[in-house]
Amino acid sequence: MKILLIFSFIFLSHSGFSQDWAYVGRTREFKVYIAKKYVSKKESIISLWVKNVNNQPILRDDGKYQTYSTNLVSFDCDNGSDGLRQIIIYDKNDSIIYREIISHEIDYIINPPGSIGEITLQKVCSTFNKNQVIIKKK
């Protein structure tokens, strides 16, 4: 019974991140994917996981190599902005090497035009929001 519980825990903890991902784009440093299912949606704000896969492992200050991260991001489709809610960083063995939950109010930002952030926002809003995203001009 104990082995079954341990196996179930391991399976369930990895199954959340073995979900389907949709490719968004890439930069010189990493590729970006969004989860095909959102975590929550309230009016024009859609929260879902974003996965950044590094092209090369990144050596962190703590001596560990980061290969990818998953970030829980809230996208405000009406205002064309997004805010980070949680970040989880993994090594090449899929082990968590850093985790932070943003406990204060989310700071929404507007990404520069043409950036991977803006492209991700547009992909999320066009996929999950019946209204098209409004990109605010400065």
N, CA, C and O atoms as a MOPAC input file, in Angstrom:
PM7 MOZYME 1SCF
protein

 N      0.82400 1    -1.19900 1     0.00000 1
 C      0.00000 1     0.00000 1     0.00000 1
 C      0.86600 1     1.26000 1     0.00000 1
 O      0.57000 1     2.23200 1    -0.69500 1
 N      1.94200 1     1.22500 1     0.79200 1
 C      2.84100 1     2.37300 1     0.88100 1
 C      3.49300 1     2.65100 1    -0.47900 1
 O      3.62800 1     3.80400 1    -0.89000 1
 N      3.89200 1     1.58200 1    -1.16800 1
 C      4.51000 1     1.73200 1    -2.49200 1
 C      3.50800 1     2.32300 1    -3.47300 1
 O      3.87300 1     3.16400 1    -4.29500 1
 N      2.26100 1     1.90000 1    -3.40000 1
 C      1.22400 1     2.43600 1    -4.27200 1
 C      1.02500 1     3.93000 1    -4.03800 1
 O      0.86900 1     4.69500 1    -4.99000 1
 N      1.03000 1     4.34200 1    -2.78800 1
 C      0.88900 1     5.77200 1    -2.47600 1
 C      2.06300 1     6.57600 1    -2.99800 1
 O      1.87900 1     7.65800 1    -3.55700 1
 N      3.27100 1     6.05400 1    -2.82000 1
 C      4.46400 1     6.75700 1    -3.31800 1
 C      4.40300 1     6.85900 1    -4.83700 1
 O      4.65900 1     7.92600 1    -5.39500 1
 N      4.06400 1     5.75500 1    -5.51600 1
 C      3.95700 1     5.77000 1    -6.97900 1
 C      2.89300 1     6.77200 1    -7.43800 1
 O      3.10800 1     7.52200 1    -8.39000 1
 N      1.75000 1     6.77600 1    -6.75500 1
 C      0.66800 1     7.70400 1    -7.11300 1
 C      1.11900 1     9.14600 1    -6.96100 1
 O      0.82100 1     9.98200 1    -7.81400 1
 N      1.83300 1     9.44600 1    -5.88600 1
 C      2.31100 1    10.81200 1    -5.67200 1
 C      3.27000 1    11.23500 1    -6.77500 1
 O      3.16200 1    12.33500 1    -7.31700 1
 N      4.21100 1    10.35200 1    -7.10300 1
 C      5.18300 1    10.66800 1    -8.15700 1
 C      4.46700 1    10.85800 1    -9.48700 1
 O      4.75100 1    11.81300 1   -10.21000 1
 N      3.54500 1     9.96600 1    -9.81600 1
 C      2.81000 1    10.07200 1   -11.07400 1
 C      2.01100 1    11.36200 1   -11.14100 1
 O      2.05600 1    12.06800 1   -12.14900 1
 N      1.28100 1    11.67700 1   -10.08300 1
 C      0.43900 1    12.87400 1   -10.09000 1
 C      1.26800 1    14.14200 1   -10.10100 1
 O      0.87500 1    15.12000 1   -10.73700 1
 N      2.40300 1    14.15700 1    -9.41500 1
 C      3.21100 1    15.37400 1    -9.39100 1
 C      3.83600 1    15.63600 1   -10.75400 1
 O      4.03900 1    16.79500 1   -11.11700 1
 N      4.15000 1    14.58500 1   -11.52500 1
 C      4.71000 1    14.79000 1   -12.85700 1
 C      3.63700 1    14.94000 1   -13.91800 1
 O      3.87500 1    15.55900 1   -14.95500 1
 N      2.44900 1    14.37900 1   -13.67100 1
 C      1.41500 1    14.43100 1   -14.70000 1
 C      0.92200 1    15.84400 1   -14.93900 1
 O      0.44700 1    16.15000 1   -16.03300 1
 N      1.02000 1    16.70200 1   -13.95800 1
 C      0.61300 1    18.09400 1   -14.12600 1
 C      1.48600 1    18.82800 1   -15.12600 1
 O      1.04500 1    19.78000 1   -15.76900 1
 N      2.74300 1    18.37400 1   -15.25400 1
 C      3.64500 1    19.03700 1   -16.17000 1
 C      3.90900 1    18.21500 1   -17.41900 1
 O      4.68700 1    18.62300 1   -18.28100 1
 N      3.26400 1    17.05700 1   -17.52100 1
 C      3.38500 1    16.28800 1   -18.74500 1
 C      2.18700 1    16.58500 1   -19.64600 1
 O      1.90400 1    15.85400 1   -20.59500 1
 N      1.50600 1    17.65600 1   -19.32800 1
 C      0.33900 1    18.04400 1   -20.11600 1
 C      0.75500 1    18.48200 1   -21.51100 1
 O      1.94200 1    18.60800 1   -21.81200 1
 N     -0.22700 1    18.70600 1   -22.34200 1
 C      0.04200 1    19.16100 1   -23.69400 1
 C      0.47200 1    20.61400 1   -23.67500 1
 O     -0.11100 1    21.44500 1   -22.98000 1
 N      1.48900 1    20.89900 1   -24.44200 1
 C      2.00200 1    22.26100 1   -24.56100 1
 C      1.88800 1    22.70200 1   -26.01300 1
 O      2.10000 1    21.90700 1   -26.92800 1
 N      1.55800 1    23.95800 1   -26.21800 1
 C      1.48900 1    24.53400 1   -27.56200 1
 C      2.69400 1    25.45300 1   -27.74800 1
 O      2.96000 1    26.32300 1   -26.91800 1
 N      3.39800 1    25.25200 1   -28.82300 1
 C      4.58200 1    26.06700 1   -29.12900 1
 C      4.14800 1    27.49000 1   -29.45100 1
 O      3.18800 1    27.70200 1   -30.19100 1
 N      4.86900 1    28.47600 1   -28.88300 1
 C      4.56500 1    29.88700 1   -29.13100 1
 C      5.64000 1    30.52500 1   -29.99700 1
 O      5.32800 1    31.19500 1   -30.98200 1
 N      6.90000 1    30.32200 1   -29.63800 1
 C      7.99400 1    30.95300 1   -30.37100 1
 C      9.30500 1    30.73500 1   -29.64500 1
 O      9.39700 1    29.96900 1   -28.68600 1
 N     10.31300 1    31.43300 1   -30.13100 1
 C     11.64100 1    31.26400 1   -29.54800 1
 C     12.41500 1    32.56600 1   -29.56000 1
 O     12.13700 1    33.48000 1   -30.33700 1
 N     13.38500 1    32.62000 1   -28.68300 1
 C     14.37200 1    33.69100 1   -28.67600 1
 C     15.72200 1    33.02300 1   -28.91700 1
 O     15.77800 1    31.82400 1   -29.18700 1
 N     16.78800 1    33.77400 1   -28.82300 1
 C     18.11300 1    33.14900 1   -28.95100 1
 C     18.41000 1    32.23400 1   -27.76600 1
 O     19.19600 1    31.29400 1   -27.88600 1
 N     17.77600 1    32.51300 1   -26.60800 1
 C     18.08300 1    31.76700 1   -25.39000 1
 C     17.14600 1    30.59500 1   -25.10400 1
 O     17.58000 1    29.59700 1   -24.52900 1
 N     15.87200 1    30.69200 1   -25.49100 1
 C     14.91500 1    29.65400 1   -25.10000 1
 C     13.71900 1    29.58900 1   -26.03800 1
 O     13.46000 1    30.50200 1   -26.82200 1
 N     12.98800 1    28.45800 1   -25.92600 1
 C     11.73100 1    28.25100 1   -26.63800 1
 C     10.59800 1    28.42500 1   -25.63600 1
 O     10.75100 1    28.09900 1   -24.45900 1
 N      9.45600 1    28.94000 1   -26.10300 1
 C      8.32100 1    29.21200 1   -25.22800 1
 C      7.12400 1    28.36300 1   -25.65500 1
 O      6.79800 1    28.25600 1   -26.83700 1
 N      6.48000 1    27.76300 1   -24.64700 1
 C      5.28200 1    26.96500 1   -24.84600 1
 C      4.22800 1    27.43500 1   -23.84200 1
 O      4.56200 1    27.92300 1   -22.76200 1
 N      2.95300 1    27.28400 1   -24.20900 1
 C      1.87700 1    27.54500 1   -23.25300 1
 C      1.07600 1    26.26200 1   -23.06800 1
 O      0.96500 1    25.44000 1   -23.97800 1
 N      0.52400 1    26.11200 1   -21.87200 1
 C     -0.32800 1    24.96300 1   -21.59500 1
 C     -1.58700 1    25.06600 1   -22.44900 1
 O     -2.08600 1    26.16300 1   -22.70400 1
 N     -2.09300 1    23.92600 1   -22.88700 1
 C     -3.29200 1    23.93500 1   -23.71800 1
 C     -4.56200 1    24.09900 1   -22.90800 1
 O     -5.64200 1    24.27100 1   -23.47300 1
 N     -4.44400 1    24.04800 1   -21.57500 1
 C     -5.58400 1    24.29100 1   -20.69200 1
 C     -5.19600 1    25.37900 1   -19.69700 1
 O     -4.09600 1    25.36400 1   -19.14400 1
 N     -6.09400 1    26.30600 1   -19.47700 1
 C     -5.79400 1    27.36500 1   -18.52000 1
 C     -6.13200 1    26.93100 1   -17.10400 1
 O     -6.96900 1    26.05400 1   -16.89200 1
 N     -5.47300 1    27.55600 1   -16.14000 1
 C     -5.69900 1    27.27000 1   -14.72700 1
 C     -6.96400 1    27.96700 1   -14.25000 1
 O     -7.79500 1    27.37200 1   -13.56300 1
 N     -7.10000 1    29.24200 1   -14.62600 1
 C     -8.30500 1    29.98200 1   -14.26100 1
 C     -8.56400 1    31.07400 1   -15.28700 1
 O     -7.66300 1    31.52600 1   -15.99400 1
 N     -9.83100 1    31.48300 1   -15.34200 1
 C    -10.22600 1    32.56200 1   -16.24000 1
 C    -11.31900 1    33.35400 1   -15.54100 1
 O    -12.35400 1    32.81100 1   -15.15300 1
 N    -11.07000 1    34.63600 1   -15.38900 1
 C    -12.05100 1    35.52900 1   -14.78100 1
 C    -12.11500 1    36.79000 1   -15.63000 1
 O    -11.17500 1    37.58500 1   -15.66900 1
 N    -13.24200 1    36.95200 1   -16.30500 1
 C    -13.43400 1    38.04600 1   -17.24800 1
 C    -12.31100 1    38.01800 1   -18.27300 1
 O    -12.18500 1    37.03400 1   -19.00300 1
 N    -11.49000 1    39.06200 1   -18.35400 1
 C    -10.45500 1    39.09800 1   -19.39000 1
 C     -9.10200 1    38.59900 1   -18.88900 1
 O     -8.12000 1    38.65500 1   -19.63000 1
 N     -9.02700 1    38.10900 1   -17.63900 1
 C     -7.74800 1    37.65700 1   -17.09000 1
 C     -7.69100 1    36.12800 1   -17.14400 1
 O     -8.52400 1    35.43100 1   -16.56500 1
 N     -6.68400 1    35.63800 1   -17.85500 1
 C     -6.49100 1    34.20900 1   -18.04300 1
 C     -5.16400 1    33.83400 1   -17.39300 1
 O     -4.12800 1    34.42400 1   -17.69700 1
 N     -5.20100 1    32.85800 1   -16.50600 1
 C     -3.97600 1    32.37800 1   -15.86100 1
 C     -3.66900 1    30.98000 1   -16.37300 1
 O     -4.53000 1    30.10100 1   -16.37100 1
 N     -2.43900 1    30.78900 1   -16.80800 1
 C     -2.01000 1    29.47800 1   -17.26200 1
 C     -0.50900 1    29.34200 1   -17.12800 1
 O      0.20100 1    30.31300 1   -16.86700 1
 N     -0.03400 1    28.10900 1   -17.31300 1
 C      1.39400 1    27.82900 1   -17.21800 1
 C      2.08700 1    28.12800 1   -18.54300 1
 O      1.57500 1    27.81100 1   -19.61700 1
 N      3.25400 1    28.74000 1   -18.44400 1
 C      4.12300 1    29.02000 1   -19.58200 1
 C      5.43100 1    28.27900 1   -19.31000 1
 O      5.98800 1    28.36000 1   -18.21600 1
 N      5.90200 1    27.57200 1   -20.30500 1
 C      7.12900 1    26.79100 1   -20.15800 1
 C      8.22200 1    27.39400 1   -21.03700 1
 O      8.03100 1    27.57100 1   -22.24000 1
 N      9.36600 1    27.70800 1   -20.43100 1
 C     10.52500 1    28.22900 1   -21.15400 1
 C     11.61900 1    27.16500 1   -21.12100 1
 O     12.13000 1    26.83000 1   -20.05200 1
 N     11.97600 1    26.63500 1   -22.28400 1
 C     12.99200 1    25.59600 1   -22.39400 1
 C     14.26900 1    26.23700 1   -22.92300 1
 O     14.30000 1    26.75800 1   -24.03800 1
 N     15.31300 1    26.19100 1   -22.11400 1
 C     16.58900 1    26.81000 1   -22.49500 1
 C     17.23500 1    26.03700 1   -23.64000 1
 O     17.19400 1    24.80700 1   -23.67100 1
 N     17.83000 1    26.76500 1   -24.57700 1
 C     18.56800 1    26.11900 1   -25.65900 1
 C     19.83200 1    25.45600 1   -25.11600 1
 O     20.22400 1    24.38800 1   -25.58700 1
 N     20.46100 1    26.07400 1   -24.14300 1
 C     21.64100 1    25.55500 1   -23.45500 1
 C     21.37700 1    25.62500 1   -21.96200 1
 O     20.75200 1    26.58300 1   -21.50900 1
 N     21.83000 1    24.64200 1   -21.16800 1
 C     21.66300 1    24.75400 1   -19.72200 1
 C     22.33800 1    26.02400 1   -19.19500 1
 O     23.39800 1    26.42200 1   -19.67800 1
 N     21.71500 1    26.64400 1   -18.21000 1
 C     22.24400 1    27.87500 1   -17.62700 1
 C     22.81000 1    27.56100 1   -16.25200 1
 O     22.11700 1    27.00900 1   -15.39800 1
 N     24.08800 1    27.92100 1   -16.03900 1
 C     24.71100 1    27.73700 1   -14.73700 1
 C     24.24200 1    28.85200 1   -13.81600 1
 O     24.46200 1    30.03200 1   -14.08700 1
 N     23.59200 1    28.46500 1   -12.72200 1
 C     23.07600 1    29.42700 1   -11.74900 1
 C     24.14500 1    29.75200 1   -10.71800 1
 O     25.16100 1    29.06500 1   -10.62200 1
 N     23.90400 1    30.80400 1    -9.95100 1
 C     24.83600 1    31.20500 1    -8.89500 1
 C     25.03200 1    30.11400 1    -7.84500 1
 O     26.08700 1    30.04500 1    -7.21500 1
 N     24.02000 1    29.25700 1    -7.65200 1
 C     24.12800 1    28.19100 1    -6.65700 1
 C     24.84700 1    26.95000 1    -7.19900 1
 O     24.92400 1    25.93000 1    -6.51300 1
 N     25.37900 1    27.03400 1    -8.44000 1
 C     26.13700 1    25.93600 1    -9.02200 1
 C     25.29400 1    24.89000 1    -9.73300 1
 O     25.84100 1    23.92800 1   -10.27200 1
 N     23.98500 1    25.05300 1    -9.75000 1
 C     23.09900 1    24.10200 1   -10.41900 1
 C     22.79900 1    24.59100 1   -11.83100 1
 O     22.80400 1    25.79100 1   -12.10600 1
 N     22.53700 1    23.63200 1   -12.71900 1
 C     22.21900 1    23.96200 1   -14.09900 1
 C     20.71100 1    23.97700 1   -14.30700 1
 O     20.02200 1    23.00300 1   -14.00200 1
 N     20.21300 1    25.07600 1   -14.82200 1
 C     18.79300 1    25.24800 1   -15.13800 1
 C     18.57100 1    24.86800 1   -16.58900 1
 O     19.24200 1    25.38100 1   -17.48500 1
 N     17.60300 1    23.94200 1   -16.82300 1
 C     17.31000 1    23.56100 1   -18.21100 1
 C     15.97100 1    24.09900 1   -18.70100 1
 O     15.79700 1    24.35000 1   -19.89400 1
 N     15.01800 1    24.27800 1   -17.77200 1
 C     13.74600 1    24.88600 1   -18.16300 1
 C     13.02800 1    25.40600 1   -16.92800 1
 O     13.38500 1    25.09300 1   -15.79300 1
 N     12.00000 1    26.21300 1   -17.18900 1
 C     11.17400 1    26.71900 1   -16.09100 1
 C      9.70800 1    26.66700 1   -16.51700 1
 O      9.38200 1    26.72200 1   -17.70300 1
 N      8.84400 1    26.56100 1   -15.52500 1
 C      7.41400 1    26.71400 1   -15.76100 1
 C      6.96200 1    27.89000 1   -14.91200 1
 O      7.31200 1    27.99200 1   -13.73600 1
 N      6.19400 1    28.76000 1   -15.50500 1
 C      5.76000 1    29.97800 1   -14.83800 1
 C      4.24300 1    30.08300 1   -14.91400 1
 O      3.65300 1    29.95500 1   -15.98700 1
 N      3.62700 1    30.31600 1   -13.77600 1
 C      2.19400 1    30.58100 1   -13.77400 1
 C      2.03100 1    32.07800 1   -14.00600 1
 O      2.45300 1    32.89700 1   -13.18900 1
 N      1.41300 1    32.42000 1   -15.12800 1
 C      1.30500 1    33.81700 1   -15.55100 1
 C     -0.16700 1    34.16800 1   -15.72300 1
 O     -0.95000 1    33.37600 1   -16.24600 1
 N     -0.53100 1    35.36800 1   -15.27400 1
 C     -1.87500 1    35.90300 1   -15.51300 1
 C     -1.78800 1    36.90300 1   -16.65300 1
 O     -1.00000 1    37.84700 1   -16.61000 1
 N     -2.60600 1    36.68400 1   -17.66900 1
 C     -2.63900 1    37.54400 1   -18.84700 1
 C     -3.92500 1    38.36200 1   -18.81200 1
 O     -5.01900 1    37.80300 1   -18.73300 1
 N     -3.79400 1    39.67500 1   -18.86900 1
 C     -4.94900 1    40.56900 1   -18.90400 1
 C     -5.19800 1    40.95900 1   -20.35800 1
 O     -4.54600 1    41.85500 1   -20.89400 1
 N     -6.14500 1    40.27800 1   -20.98000 1
 C     -6.38100 1    40.46600 1   -22.41000 1
 C     -6.97700 1    41.83300 1   -22.74000 1
 O     -6.74500 1    42.34400 1   -23.83600 1
 N     -7.73300 1    42.43600 1   -21.83400 1
 C     -8.29800 1    43.76100 1   -22.09900 1
 C     -7.24400 1    44.85800 1   -22.07800 1
 O     -7.33800 1    45.83300 1   -22.82400 1
 N     -6.23600 1    44.69500 1   -21.21800 1
 C     -5.21800 1    45.73700 1   -21.07000 1
 C     -3.90400 1    45.40200 1   -21.75200 1
 O     -2.98000 1    46.21600 1   -21.74500 1
 N     -3.80300 1    44.21300 1   -22.34400 1
 C     -2.58000 1    43.85100 1   -23.06600 1
 C     -1.37200 1    43.74300 1   -22.15200 1
 O     -0.27900 1    44.17400 1   -22.52000 1
 N     -1.55400 1    43.17200 1   -20.96000 1
 C     -0.44700 1    43.05900 1   -20.00400 1
 C     -0.44200 1    41.67400 1   -19.36600 1
 O     -1.40300 1    40.91500 1   -19.49200 1
 N      0.64800 1    41.36100 1   -18.68500 1
 C      0.73000 1    40.08900 1   -17.97000 1
 C      1.51500 1    40.26300 1   -16.68100 1
 O      2.26300 1    41.22400 1   -16.50400 1
 N      1.31600 1    39.29000 1   -15.77500 1
 C      2.00100 1    39.33000 1   -14.49300 1
 C      2.33800 1    37.92900 1   -14.01700 1
 O      1.55700 1    36.99400 1   -14.19100 1
 N      3.50800 1    37.79700 1   -13.41700 1
 C      4.00900 1    36.51100 1   -12.93500 1
 C      3.41100 1    36.18600 1   -11.57300 1
 O      3.41500 1    37.02600 1   -10.67400 1
 N      2.89400 1    34.96000 1   -11.41900 1
 C      2.30100 1    34.51200 1   -10.14600 1
 C      3.15700 1    33.46700 1    -9.45600 1
 O      3.19800 1    33.39700 1    -8.22800 1
 N      3.84500 1    32.64800 1   -10.25700 1
 C      4.67700 1    31.59900 1    -9.67900 1
 C      5.74400 1    31.19700 1   -10.68300 1
 O      5.51300 1    31.23000 1   -11.89200 1
 N      6.91800 1    30.81500 1   -10.17800 1
 C      7.99300 1    30.32300 1   -11.04100 1
 C      8.56900 1    29.05600 1   -10.42700 1
 O      8.78800 1    28.98000 1    -9.21800 1
 N      8.81000 1    28.06000 1   -11.27800 1
 C      9.44900 1    26.82000 1   -10.86000 1
 C     10.57000 1    26.54600 1   -11.86300 1
 O     10.33800 1    26.51200 1   -13.07200 1
 N     11.78500 1    26.35100 1   -11.35000 1
 C     12.95300 1    26.11300 1   -12.20100 1
 C     13.42400 1    24.67100 1   -12.00200 1
 O     13.49200 1    24.17400 1   -10.87700 1
 N     13.74800 1    24.01200 1   -13.11500 1
 C     14.12000 1    22.59800 1   -13.11200 1
 C     15.52600 1    22.38300 1   -13.66500 1
 O     16.04100 1    23.18200 1   -14.44800 1
 N     16.13500 1    21.26200 1   -13.22500 1
 C     17.40800 1    20.85300 1   -13.80700 1
 C     17.15100 1    19.80400 1   -14.89300 1
 O     16.00300 1    19.53200 1   -15.24300 1
 N     18.22800 1    19.22100 1   -15.42100 1
 C     18.07500 1    18.26300 1   -16.53000 1
 C     17.36800 1    16.97500 1   -16.12300 1
 O     16.89700 1    16.23400 1   -16.98500 1
 N     17.28500 1    16.69700 1   -14.81900 1
 C     16.60500 1    15.49600 1   -14.33100 1
 C     15.15500 1    15.77600 1   -13.94000 1
 O     14.52000 1    14.94400 1   -13.29300 1
 N     14.63200 1    16.92700 1   -14.32300 1
 C     13.27900 1    17.36700 1   -13.98200 1
 C     13.08800 1    17.57900 1   -12.48000 1
 O     11.96100 1    17.56000 1   -11.98500 1
 N     14.18000 1    17.78000 1   -11.76800 1
 C     14.11000 1    18.07300 1   -10.33700 1
 C     13.96200 1    19.58100 1   -10.14300 1
 O     14.59900 1    20.37400 1   -10.83600 1
 N     13.12200 1    19.95900 1    -9.19900 1
 C     12.92900 1    21.37600 1    -8.90000 1
 C     14.16000 1    21.89300 1    -8.16500 1
 O     14.55500 1    21.34300 1    -7.13700 1
 N     14.76600 1    22.95900 1    -8.70100 1
 C     15.92000 1    23.55400 1    -8.03600 1
 C     15.59100 1    24.92600 1    -7.44300 1
 O     16.36300 1    25.46900 1    -6.65300 1
 N     14.45400 1    25.47200 1    -7.82500 1
 C     14.00900 1    26.74500 1    -7.25500 1
 C     12.51400 1    26.88200 1    -7.47900 1
 O     11.98300 1    26.49800 1    -8.52100 1
 N     11.85000 1    27.44000 1    -6.47300 1
 C     10.40400 1    27.67300 1    -6.59400 1
 C     10.06000 1    28.94300 1    -5.82400 1
 O     10.51700 1    29.15200 1    -4.70100 1
 N      9.24500 1    29.78100 1    -6.45200 1
 C      8.77900 1    30.98700 1    -5.76900 1
 C      7.32300 1    31.24700 1    -6.13100 1
 O      6.94200 1    31.24100 1    -7.30100 1
 N      6.52700 1    31.47200 1    -5.10600 1
 C      5.13900 1    31.86400 1    -5.29000 1
 C      5.05000 1    33.34600 1    -4.96300 1
 O      5.46500 1    33.77800 1    -3.88800 1
 N      4.51200 1    34.11900 1    -5.88700 1
 C      4.39400 1    35.56100 1    -5.68200 1
 C      3.20100 1    35.78600 1    -4.76000 1
 O      2.05400 1    35.54800 1    -5.14000 1
 N      3.48300 1    36.24400 1    -3.55500 1
 C      2.41300 1    36.36000 1    -2.55900 1
 C      1.77700 1    37.74900 1    -2.51700 1
 O      0.69000 1    37.92600 1    -1.96800 1
 N      2.45400 1    38.71900 1    -3.09500 1
 C      1.88300 1    40.06800 1    -3.10900 1
 C      1.01900 1    40.26600 1    -4.35600 1
 O      0.94600 1    39.39100 1    -5.21900 1
 N      0.38800 1    41.39200 1    -4.43500 1
 C     -0.44000 1    41.69100 1    -5.61200 1
 C      0.42900 1    41.64700 1    -6.86600 1
 O      1.57600 1    42.09300 1    -6.86000 1
 N     -0.12500 1    41.11500 1    -7.91400 1
 C      0.62300 1    40.93800 1    -9.15600 1
 C      0.90800 1    42.29100 1    -9.80900 1
 O      0.02200 1    43.13600 1    -9.93600 1
 N      2.16300 1    42.47500 1   -10.21800 1
 C      2.56000 1    43.66000 1   -10.97600 1
 C      2.42500 1    43.33200 1   -12.46200 1
 O      3.23400 1    42.58900 1   -13.01700 1
 N      1.41900 1    43.88100 1   -13.08500 1
 C      1.21300 1    43.65300 1   -14.51900 1
 C      2.12600 1    44.56500 1   -15.31300 1
 O      2.30100 1    45.73500 1   -14.97500 1
 N      2.70900 1    44.01800 1   -16.37900 1
 C      3.58000 1    44.80200 1   -17.25300 1
 C      3.06900 1    44.71400 1   -18.68700 1
 O      2.37900 1    43.76700 1   -19.06300 1
 N      3.42000 1    45.71100 1   -19.46600 1
 C      3.14900 1    45.69700 1   -20.90300 1
 C      4.46600 1    45.38600 1   -21.59000 1
 O      5.44800 1    46.10500 1   -21.40600 1
 N      4.49400 1    44.31800 1   -22.38400 1
 C      5.71500 1    43.88400 1   -23.05200 1
 C      6.00900 1    44.74600 1   -24.27400 1
 O      5.09100 1    45.27800 1   -24.89800 1
 N      7.28800 1    44.88400 1   -24.61600 1
 C      7.65100 1    45.65400 1   -25.81500 1
 C      7.05300 1    45.02900 1   -27.07100 1
 O      6.92700 1    43.80800 1   -27.15600 1
 N      6.68800 1    45.85300 1   -28.04200 1
 C      6.12800 1    45.33800 1   -29.29600 1
 C      7.08300 1    44.35400 1   -29.97000 1
 O      8.28700 1    44.59300 1   -30.05500 1
 N      6.52700 1    43.25600 1   -30.44100 1
 C      7.31800 1    42.25600 1   -31.15200 1
 C      8.11400 1    41.32500 1   -30.25300 1
 O      8.78700 1    40.42400 1   -30.75300 1
 N      8.05600 1    41.51600 1   -28.93500 1
 C      8.82100 1    40.67000 1   -28.01700 1
 C      8.12300 1    39.32200 1   -27.83600 1
 O      6.94600 1    39.17200 1   -28.16500 1
 N      8.85800 1    38.35300 1   -27.31400 1
 C      8.25900 1    37.04300 1   -27.06800 1
 C      7.14300 1    37.16200 1   -26.02900 1
 O      6.19000 1    36.38400 1   -26.06000 1
 N      7.24700 1    38.11400 1   -25.12200 1
 C      6.18200 1    38.34900 1   -24.14900 1
 C      4.89700 1    38.80000 1   -24.80800 1
 O      3.81600 1    38.31900 1   -24.46700 1
 N      5.00800 1    39.72500 1   -25.75300 1
 C      3.81700 1    40.19200 1   -26.46600 1
 C      3.23700 1    39.08600 1   -27.34700 1
 O      2.01900 1    38.94100 1   -27.44300 1
 N      4.10200 1    38.31100 1   -27.98500 1
 C      3.63600 1    37.21200 1   -28.83400 1
 C      2.90300 1    36.16600 1   -27.99100 1
 O      1.87900 1    35.62900 1   -28.41400 1
 N      3.43000 1    35.87900 1   -26.79900 1
 C      2.78200 1    34.91600 1   -25.89700 1
 C      1.42500 1    35.44200 1   -25.45100 1
 O      0.44400 1    34.69800 1   -25.45300 1
 N      1.35400 1    36.70200 1   -25.07100 1
 C      0.09000 1    37.33500 1   -24.67400 1
 C     -0.94400 1    37.21600 1   -25.79100 1
 O     -2.08500 1    36.83000 1   -25.53700 1
 N     -0.56200 1    37.53900 1   -27.00900 1
 C     -1.48600 1    37.46100 1   -28.13600 1
 C     -1.95900 1    36.02600 1   -28.37900 1
 O     -3.12900 1    35.80200 1   -28.69000 1
 N     -1.05600 1    35.06000 1   -28.23800 1
 C     -1.41900 1    33.64700 1   -28.44000 1
 C     -2.42400 1    33.20100 1   -27.37000 1
 O     -3.42000 1    32.54800 1   -27.68100 1
 N     -2.15300 1    33.55900 1   -26.10700 1
 C     -3.05700 1    33.18100 1   -25.01100 1
 C     -4.42900 1    33.80100 1   -25.21900 1
 O     -5.44600 1    33.11100 1   -25.14400 1
 N     -4.45800 1    35.10000 1   -25.48000 1
 C     -5.74000 1    35.79900 1   -25.60000 1
 C     -6.52500 1    35.36700 1   -26.83200 1
 O     -7.75200 1    35.28800 1   -26.77900 1
 N     -5.85100 1    35.08900 1   -27.92800 1
 C     -6.58000 1    34.64400 1   -29.12300 1
 C     -7.05700 1    33.20400 1   -28.97800 1
 O     -8.03000 1    32.81200 1   -29.62400 1
 N     -6.39700 1    32.41500 1   -28.15200 1
 C     -6.78100 1    31.01900 1   -27.94500 1
 C     -7.90600 1    30.87500 1   -26.92700 1
 O     -8.84000 1    30.10100 1   -27.13800 1
 N     -7.82100 1    31.62400 1   -25.81400 1
 C     -8.73100 1    31.40100 1   -24.70000 1
 C     -9.73800 1    32.51000 1   -24.44000 1
 O    -10.64400 1    32.33300 1   -23.62500 1
 N     -9.60400 1    33.64700 1   -25.10800 1
 C    -10.49900 1    34.77300 1   -24.86900 1
 C    -11.28500 1    35.04200 1   -26.14500 1
 O    -10.70900 1    35.12000 1   -27.23000 1
 N    -12.60700 1    35.18400 1   -26.01400 1
 C    -13.41700 1    35.42000 1   -27.21400 1
 C    -13.15600 1    36.81000 1   -27.80700 1
 O    -13.42300 1    37.03500 1   -28.98800 1
 N    -12.64500 1    37.73100 1   -27.01100 1
 C    -12.27600 1    39.05600 1   -27.50400 1
 C    -10.81500 1    39.06200 1   -27.88000 1
 O    -10.00600 1    38.42500 1   -27.20500 1
 N    -10.46000 1    39.74800 1   -28.91700 1
 C     -9.05600 1    39.86500 1   -29.28200 1
 C     -8.32900 1    40.73400 1   -28.27500 1
 O     -8.91700 1    41.63400 1   -27.67600 1
 N     -7.05700 1    40.46100 1   -28.09500 1
 C     -6.24800 1    41.23900 1   -27.15000 1
 C     -6.08300 1    42.67100 1   -27.66900 1
 O     -5.92300 1    42.90300 1   -28.86700 1
 N     -6.12600 1    43.59700 1   -26.75800 1
 C     -5.88800 1    44.99900 1   -27.08000 1
 C     -4.46400 1    45.32000 1   -26.67400 1
 O     -4.11200 1    45.20500 1   -25.50000 1
 N     -3.65300 1    45.71700 1   -27.61600 1
 C     -2.28900 1    46.11700 1   -27.30500 1
 C     -2.28500 1    47.62700 1   -27.12900 1
 O     -2.56200 1    48.38500 1   -28.05900 1
 N     -1.96400 1    48.04100 1   -25.91200 1
 C     -1.96400 1    49.46700 1   -25.62100 1
 C     -0.70800 1    50.10500 1   -26.17900 1
 O      0.39100 1    49.57300 1   -26.02300 1
 N     -0.86800 1    51.22000 1   -26.81500 1
 C      0.25700 1    51.97900 1   -27.34300 1
 C      0.64900 1    53.02600 1   -26.31600 1
 O     -0.19800 1    53.65500 1   -25.68200 1
 N      1.95200 1    53.19600 1   -26.17100 1
 C      2.43600 1    54.20800 1   -25.20800 1
 C      2.46700 1    55.56800 1   -25.84600 1
 O      2.84300 1    56.54500 1   -25.19800 1

